[in-house]
Amino acid sequence: MSPEPPAPHPAPRAAVVVIGYDDRAHVADAVRSALAQGPAVTEVVAVDDGSTDGSVALLTRLAAVEPRLRVVRREVNSGGCGSPRNAGIDAVTAPYVMFLDSDDVLPPGAVDALLTAATGARAEVAGGLCVRRELPSGRERPWQAFLYPTHRVLARPAQLPRLVHDTLCVNKLYRTGFLRDHGIRFPEGRFRYEDFVFGARVLAAGPRVVLVPDRVYVWQVRRSAERLSLSLDRKRVENWAARVEACALAYDILLGAGQRELARAARAKFLDHELRMYARELGLRDAEYRRAWWALARRHLAGFDDTDWAPDPGAPGRLLGRVVLASPEPRDLPRLRELAARPARLLPPYARAADGTPIWSPALPQVSLAALLTRPVPALPLAVDAELRPRARASALRLRLHEMYGRVAGAGPVGVDVVWQARDDDRTRGRATAALTPRGAALWSAEVPVDLAGLGTGIWDLRLTVRFADGGRRAVTAHARTSAGRLRRRAVPSVAHGVLLVRPYATHSGAFAVRVASGVRGVLAVAGGRFRRRLFHWDRGHPGKPDELTRDGRT
């Protein structure tokens, strides 16, 4: 009698740790999205961080009918996300673990995709694509998509230093034993940006990593919520201080572990991402915030050495960092916000030192812009002004491209492509092309007709592509050019809508955008919004200048 074949080895399974605090409205959806992953998830551990809104009772009822769900309750709120996630790491029994916040969801098949990749590659960490979903519009944006174009296995993280750009912990699956063997945990208590530190600890341990292009996490951004997430609430300078602290600690962890390439990449990320994002918003803050922000930034940047500044010295983040480091007090904020934009715009004037070297300004001659003389033209922070002239019959968009140390003329600008992109859903309208005509030695201009009625109502961002004689192209956004210190607002007759109210405005990074409202009710809605913004800025101590300070809800 032949022996029976051995029983098949059970496939590895994963646990999902869901954390929440006073989020009864959303936590059930998060838990259900984890349970809906199917057999790949053997347990869901819901860690409640001291809620008082009935979240625990709701989770307990769900657990009564779902054997895979366990509820762990912390009696006292920790003030952060690290402590409840650590409690989850301690509680899980599955060989792999993934994290989920109570106001987000896992898309179908997420855990299966990560688990299959991790086991197939024998990797300690598997990462996939996270998408940011803006609510209530539903507009989605991939997060750090350049890291996840295809399936890829890394024997060690240093093979792809830009892994440090994806600081999220939630779009990854971890081998539980790997975390425990290396003592990898989140900072405890009220520590903002705990993901930065946890991620650095993971990378410092040198795990085998697999990356997949699958959507594995949906980060739901609710900017209108009464309580913003810790990372989105940037109105107080304490947020900047916490972010700088987390970035500094992440650098120290990587450098201390001998991961020099990753540590350098982390500092490059600070210049290109953190510094630029917050600098774009300085115009929204008061003088006290700006001084405190500037001082914190200078203190952190003072620790950078030559190897941190040397790569790509003409990159916008490095130029911005050098200006901050060179000036004891905040200065040139309107120009800095444009340089911090994406794509970057360096507005005139373009100063030179006595020997002809390009410099930031006569007041800061130590900030050299010489790197712009050799930077490829498609990577230059070109400055284009835009001004909309609404008219009853044919509205016109006037564009001006500025010379920059002779580089623009040398490349020979020949034309500009124009497209309007809807803020809510990314649909495009009004594609047009126009020739760029020289206007003296330092300007090129173009005029493009705009069918405002054809755009439709909503907020429209202006996207441009400058074309050069050699076939080169540069995608840019335009600086919102003012007329007599303000952006003009017009009511325009329309056959389809009766009347359109068109309001050009500057986003918080200075980029040109247009709001279009139709009909009398739309006009009143926009006018009412304008009144509320005036009241807000008057209350904030910024009377009479709502247009320059309008917030467009972008990060």
C-alpha positions in Angstrom: 0.0 0.0 0.0 1.6 3.3 -1.1 2.0 6.0 1.5 -0.4 8.9 1.4 1.0 12.1 -0.2 2.0 14.8 2.3 -0.6 17.4 3.1 -0.1 20.6 1.0 1.7 23.4 3.0 -0.8 26.1 3.8 -0.3 29.3 1.9 1.0 32.2 3.9 -1.7 34.7 5.1 -1.6 38.3 6.2 -3.1 40.3 9.0 -4.5 43.9 8.5 -4.1 46.3 11.5 -6.8 49.0 11.4 -6.3 51.9 13.7 -8.8 54.6 14.6 -9.8 57.3 17.0 -13.2 58.9 17.2 -13.9 57.9 13.6 -17.2 55.9 13.9 -18.4 57.3 10.6 -15.7 55.6 8.6 -14.0 52.8 10.6 -16.6 50.1 9.6 -15.9 50.8 5.9 -12.2 50.4 6.5 -12.7 47.1 8.4 -15.0 45.8 5.7 -12.5 46.6 3.0 -9.9 44.5 4.8 -12.3 41.6 5.4 -13.3 41.7 1.7 -9.7 40.8 0.7 -10.8 37.2 1.1 -8.7 34.2 2.1 -5.4 36.2 1.9 -6.4 37.9 5.1 -6.6 35.6 8.1 -7.2 38.3 10.7 -8.1 41.9 11.0 -7.0 43.6 14.2 -8.9 46.8 14.9 -7.0 48.9 17.4 -9.1 51.7 18.9 -7.0 54.5 20.4 -9.3 55.5 23.3 -12.4 56.6 21.2 -15.4 58.2 23.0 -17.8 58.3 20.0 -19.1 54.7 20.1 -16.4 53.3 17.7 -15.6 50.4 20.1 -19.3 49.4 20.4 -19.6 49.4 16.6 -16.4 47.3 16.2 -17.5 44.9 18.9 -20.8 44.3 17.0 -18.9 43.6 13.8 -16.6 41.2 15.6 -19.5 39.3 16.9 -20.5 38.2 13.4 -17.0 38.1 11.8 -14.6 35.6 13.4 -11.5 37.1 11.6 -12.0 40.5 13.4 -10.5 41.2 16.8 -10.8 44.4 18.7 -8.0 45.8 20.8 -8.9 48.8 22.9 -6.5 51.3 24.3 -8.0 53.1 27.3 -6.2 56.4 26.8 -5.7 58.1 23.5 -2.1 58.3 22.5 -2.3 61.4 20.4 -0.7 59.8 17.4 -0.7 56.8 15.1 2.4 55.1 16.3 1.2 53.6 19.6 -1.9 51.9 18.1 0.1 50.5 15.2 2.6 49.1 17.7 -0.2 47.5 19.6 -1.3 45.9 16.3 2.2 44.5 15.6 2.2 42.9 19.1 -1.3 41.4 18.6 -1.1 39.8 15.1 -0.4 36.2 14.6 -0.2 36.0 10.8 3.3 35.8 9.1 2.6 39.1 7.2 1.1 42.4 8.3 -0.3 45.4 6.7 -1.6 48.7 8.1 -4.9 50.6 7.4 -6.2 53.9 8.7 -9.8 54.1 9.8 -10.7 56.7 7.1 -9.1 54.9 4.2 -9.9 51.6 2.3 -8.1 48.7 0.7 -9.1 48.2 -3.0 -10.1 44.6 -4.0 -7.2 42.3 -4.4 -4.7 44.5 -2.7 -3.4 42.0 -0.1 -3.4 39.2 -2.5 -1.2 41.1 -4.9 1.3 42.1 -2.2 1.2 38.6 -0.6 1.8 36.9 -3.9 4.7 39.2 -4.7 6.3 38.9 -1.3 6.2 35.1 -1.2 7.3 34.8 -4.8 10.3 37.0 -4.3 11.0 35.8 -0.8 10.9 39.5 0.2 10.6 41.0 3.7 8.7 44.0 2.3 6.3 44.3 -0.6 5.1 47.7 -1.8 2.4 48.8 -4.3 0.7 51.9 -5.6 -1.3 54.2 -3.3 -3.8 56.6 -4.8 -5.0 59.8 -3.1 -8.7 60.2 -3.5 -10.0 63.7 -2.9 -13.5 63.7 -1.4 -16.2 64.5 -2.2 -15.1 65.0 -5.8 -13.6 61.5 -6.1 -10.6 62.8 -8.0 -7.6 60.4 -7.7 -3.9 61.0 -7.8 -1.3 58.3 -7.7 1.3 58.7 -4.9 4.9 58.4 -6.0 3.9 56.4 -9.1 7.4 56.6 -10.5 8.4 53.9 -8.0 5.8 51.4 -9.2 5.7 51.2 -13.0 6.4 47.5 -13.2 7.1 44.4 -11.0 10.6 44.8 -9.6 12.7 43.0 -7.0 15.5 44.7 -5.0 18.0 42.6 -3.2 18.6 45.7 -0.9 17.0 49.1 -0.8 20.1 51.0 -1.8 19.6 49.7 -5.3 16.8 52.3 -5.6 17.6 55.2 -3.2 14.5 57.1 -4.3 12.5 54.6 -2.2 12.8 57.2 0.5 10.3 59.3 -1.3 7.5 56.9 -0.5 7.3 57.6 3.3 3.9 55.8 3.7 3.7 52.7 5.7 0.2 51.7 4.6 0.8 50.7 1.0 3.2 48.0 2.0 3.1 44.4 3.4 5.8 43.4 5.9 6.9 40.1 7.1 5.9 40.1 10.8 9.0 38.2 11.9 11.3 40.7 10.1 9.7 43.6 12.1 10.0 41.7 15.4 13.5 40.4 14.8 14.9 43.9 14.1 12.8 45.6 16.8 11.2 47.9 14.1 8.4 49.9 15.7 6.7 53.3 15.3 7.5 56.2 17.6 5.2 56.2 20.5 2.8 58.9 21.6 2.0 62.1 19.9 4.7 62.0 17.2 3.6 63.3 13.8 5.0 61.8 10.7 5.7 58.5 12.4 5.7 56.9 9.0 9.0 58.7 8.2 10.8 57.1 11.2 9.2 53.7 10.8 10.1 53.7 7.1 13.7 54.7 7.8 14.0 51.9 10.3 12.7 49.4 7.8 15.1 50.6 5.1 18.0 50.7 7.5 17.6 47.0 8.2 18.3 46.3 4.5 15.3 44.1 3.6 14.7 42.4 0.3 12.0 44.4 -1.4 9.5 43.7 -4.1 7.5 46.5 -5.9 4.3 45.9 -7.8 2.3 48.3 -10.1 -1.1 47.2 -8.5 -3.3 49.6 -6.6 -3.0 48.5 -3.0 -4.3 51.4 -1.0 -6.8 54.3 -1.3 -5.8 57.3 0.8 -9.1 59.3 1.2 -8.4 63.0 1.7 -11.2 64.9 3.3 -10.0 68.6 3.4 -13.4 69.8 4.5 -13.5 67.6 7.6 -13.7 69.3 11.0 -10.5 67.5 12.0 -7.8 67.2 9.4 -5.4 64.3 9.4 -2.1 65.2 11.2 -0.2 65.4 8.0 -2.7 67.7 6.2 -3.1 70.2 9.1 -0.2 72.5 8.2 -1.7 75.8 9.5 0.5 75.9 12.6 4.2 76.0 12.6 4.3 73.1 15.0 3.5 70.9 12.0 6.6 72.1 10.2 8.7 71.6 13.3 7.4 68.0 13.6 8.1 67.3 9.9 11.6 68.7 10.2 12.2 66.6 13.3 11.0 63.4 11.6 13.1 64.1 8.5 16.2 64.7 10.7 15.6 61.5 12.7 15.1 59.4 9.5 18.4 60.7 8.1 20.2 59.8 11.4 18.7 56.3 11.4 19.8 55.6 7.8 23.3 57.1 8.2 23.8 55.3 11.5 23.0 52.0 9.8 25.6 52.7 7.1 23.0 53.4 4.4 24.8 56.5 3.2 23.1 56.5 -0.3 19.7 56.3 1.3 20.5 59.0 3.8 21.7 61.4 1.0 18.5 60.6 -0.9 16.4 61.5 2.2 18.0 64.9 2.3 17.5 65.4 -1.4 13.8 64.6 -0.8 13.6 67.2 2.0 14.8 69.9 -0.5 12.7 68.8 -3.4 9.5 67.9 -1.5 9.1 69.2 2.1 10.8 72.6 1.6 9.0 73.3 -1.7 5.6 72.2 -0.4 5.7 74.5 2.7 7.3 77.4 0.9 4.4 77.5 -1.6 2.1 78.1 1.4 4.0 80.9 3.2 1.9 83.5 1.6 -1.1 82.1 3.5 0.6 82.5 6.9 1.1 85.4 9.2 4.5 87.1 9.9 5.0 85.2 13.2 4.6 81.8 11.4 6.9 82.9 8.6 9.7 83.9 11.0 9.4 80.7 13.0 9.2 78.5 9.8 12.3 80.3 8.4 14.3 79.8 11.6 13.5 76.1 11.7 14.3 75.6 8.1 17.7 77.4 8.4 18.6 75.4 11.5 18.0 72.1 9.7 19.7 73.2 6.5 22.8 74.3 8.4 23.5 70.6 9.0 23.7 69.8 5.3 27.2 69.4 3.9 28.7 69.9 0.4 27.6 66.4 -0.8 24.0 67.3 0.0 24.1 70.5 -2.1 26.4 69.3 -5.0 24.1 67.0 -7.0 22.0 69.1 -9.5 22.8 72.5 -8.0 20.3 74.2 -10.3 17.3 72.2 -9.1 14.6 74.4 -7.6 14.7 72.9 -4.1 18.4 73.4 -3.8 18.1 77.0 -5.0 15.3 77.6 -2.6 17.3 76.0 0.3 20.3 78.2 -0.5 18.2 81.4 -0.3 16.7 80.4 3.0 20.2 79.5 4.4 21.7 82.8 3.2 19.1 85.1 4.7 18.6 85.4 8.5 15.1 86.7 8.0 12.3 85.8 5.5 12.6 87.6 2.2 11.5 87.4 -1.4 8.5 85.2 -0.5 6.5 85.9 -3.7 9.4 84.9 -5.8 10.2 81.9 -3.6 6.6 80.6 -3.9 6.9 80.6 -7.7 10.2 78.8 -7.5 8.6 76.2 -5.2 5.8 75.6 -7.7 5.5 72.5 -9.8 6.8 73.0 -12.5 9.1 75.7 -11.0 9.0 79.3 -12.2 11.9 81.7 -11.6 10.5 85.2 -12.0 12.6 88.2 -13.1 14.7 90.2 -12.4 17.7 88.1 -13.3 20.6 89.7 -11.5 24.3 89.2 -12.2 27.4 89.8 -10.1 30.1 92.2 -11.2 31.9 89.4 -13.0 28.7 88.5 -14.9 27.8 85.4 -12.8 24.1 84.9 -12.4 23.0 85.5 -8.8 19.7 85.4 -6.9 19.7 89.2 -6.2 22.1 92.0 -5.4 21.1 91.6 -1.7 22.1 87.9 -1.8 25.0 87.7 -4.2 26.3 84.6 -2.4 23.4 82.6 -3.8 24.8 81.7 -7.3 22.5 80.8 -10.2 25.5 79.8 -12.4 24.1 76.2 -12.6 21.3 77.6 -14.8 23.8 78.4 -17.5 24.4 74.7 -18.2 21.1 73.2 -17.1 19.1 71.7 -20.0 16.5 74.1 -21.4 13.6 71.6 -20.9 14.6 71.6 -17.2 14.9 75.4 -16.7 12.4 77.1 -14.3 11.0 79.2 -17.2 8.8 82.2 -16.3 5.6 82.7 -18.3 3.0 85.4 -17.4 -0.6 85.0 -18.2 -3.5 87.5 -18.3 -7.0 86.8 -19.4 -9.1 89.4 -21.2 -12.7 88.3 -21.0 -14.9 89.8 -23.7 -18.4 89.4 -24.9 -17.4 87.9 -28.3 -13.9 86.5 -28.1 -11.9 86.4 -24.9 -8.2 86.3 -25.2 -5.3 84.8 -23.2 -2.1 86.9 -23.3 1.1 85.1 -22.6 4.7 86.5 -22.1 7.8 84.3 -21.9 10.8 85.9 -20.2 14.4 85.6 -21.2 16.7 83.9 -18.6 20.4 84.7 -18.8 20.4 84.2 -22.6 19.3 80.6 -22.4 15.8 81.1 -23.9 17.0 83.0 -26.9 19.7 80.4 -27.5 17.1 77.7 -27.6 14.9 79.7 -30.0 11.3 79.6 -28.7 8.9 79.2 -31.5 5.4 78.5 -30.1 3.3 77.5 -27.1 0.6 74.8 -26.7 -2.3 75.7 -24.4 -4.8 73.4 -22.6 -7.2 74.0 -19.8 -7.5 71.3 -17.2 -10.5 70.9 -14.9 -9.5 70.9 -11.2 -12.1 68.4 -10.1 -11.7 65.6 -12.7 -8.7 66.4 -14.9 -10.8 66.6 -18.1 -9.2 69.0 -20.6 -10.7 71.6 -22.9 -9.7 74.5 -25.1 -6.6 73.1 -26.7 -4.8 75.7 -28.8 -1.4 76.5 -30.3 0.1 79.9 -30.9 3.4 81.3 -32.2 5.7 83.1 -29.8 6.7 86.5 -31.2 9.8 88.4 -30.0 9.1 91.6 -28.1 12.5 93.2 -27.7 15.5 91.4 -26.3 14.0 89.8 -23.2 10.3 88.8 -24.0 8.3 86.7 -26.3 4.5 87.0 -26.4 1.5 85.1 -27.8 -2.2 85.7 -27.7 -4.6 82.7 -27.7 -8.4 82.9 -28.1 -10.4 81.4 -25.2 -14.0 80.1 -25.5 -15.1 80.6 -21.9 -18.6 79.1 -22.6 -16.9 76.1 -24.1 -14.9 75.5 -21.0 -18.0 75.2 -18.8 -18.4 76.0 -15.1 -15.8 75.1 -12.5 -12.1 75.8 -11.8 -9.7 75.5 -14.7 -5.9 75.3 -14.4 -3.8 76.6 -17.3 -1.2 74.1 -18.7 1.4 75.3 -21.2 4.1 73.6 -23.3 6.8 75.9 -24.7 8.3 74.6 -28.0 11.8 75.4 -29.2 13.4 75.4 -32.6 15.5 72.3 -31.9 12.4 70.3 -31.1 12.8 70.6 -27.3 9.7 71.2 -25.2 9.1 72.4 -21.7 5.9 71.9 -19.8 5.1 75.0 -17.6 2.4 76.7 -15.7 1.9 80.4 -15.9 2.4 83.2 -13.3 -0.8 85.0 -12.7 -0.2 88.5 -14.1 -2.1 91.3 -12.3 -3.5 94.4 -13.8 -3.2 97.5 -11.5 -2.3 95.2 -8.7 -5.4 92.9 -9.1 -6.8 90.2 -11.3 -9.8 91.4 -13.2 -13.2 89.8 -12.7 -15.8 90.1 -15.5 -19.4 89.1 -16.3 -19.5 87.9 -19.9 -22.8 87.4 -21.9 -23.3 83.8 -23.0 -25.9 82.3 -25.3 -26.0 79.0 -23.5 -25.8 80.4 -19.9 -27.2 83.9 -20.1 -24.3 85.3 -18.2 -20.9 83.9 -17.1 -18.9 85.3 -14.2 -15.2 84.7 -15.0 -12.7 85.3 -12.2 -9.0 84.7 -12.9 -7.0 84.2 -9.8 -3.6 83.0 -8.4 -3.3 79.7 -6.6 -1.3 79.7 -3.5 1.8 78.9 -5.6 1.1 81.9 -7.8 -0.1 79.8 -10.8 -2.8 81.1 -13.1 -6.3 79.6 -12.8 -9.9 80.6 -13.7 -13.2 80.2 -11.9 -16.2 80.1 -14.2 -19.8 80.4 -12.8 -22.9 80.3 -15.0 -26.3 82.0 -14.5 -27.4 84.4 -11.8 -27.2 81.8 -9.1 -23.7 80.9 -10.0 -22.7 84.6 -10.1 -24.2 85.1 -6.6 -22.4 82.0 -5.3 -19.0 83.2 -6.5 -19.7 86.7 -5.2 -20.7 85.3 -1.9 -17.5 83.2 -1.8 -15.6 86.4 -2.5 -17.3 88.1 0.4 -16.5 85.2 2.7 -12.8 85.2 1.7 -12.6 89.0 2.3 -14.1 88.5 5.7 -11.7 85.6 6.4 -8.6 87.6 5.4 -9.8 90.7 7.2 -10.1 88.6 10.3 -6.6 87.2 9.7 -5.1 90.6 9.4 -4.9 90.7 5.6 -7.4 93.3 4.6 -8.2 94.1 1.0 -6.1 91.4 -0.7 -8.2 88.2 -1.0 -7.1 87.5 -4.6 -3.4 87.1 -3.8 -4.1 84.9 -0.8 -6.8 82.7 -2.1 -6.3 79.0 -1.2 -6.9 76.5 -3.9 -6.9 73.4 -1.8 -3.7 71.8 -3.2 -0.8 70.2 -1.5 
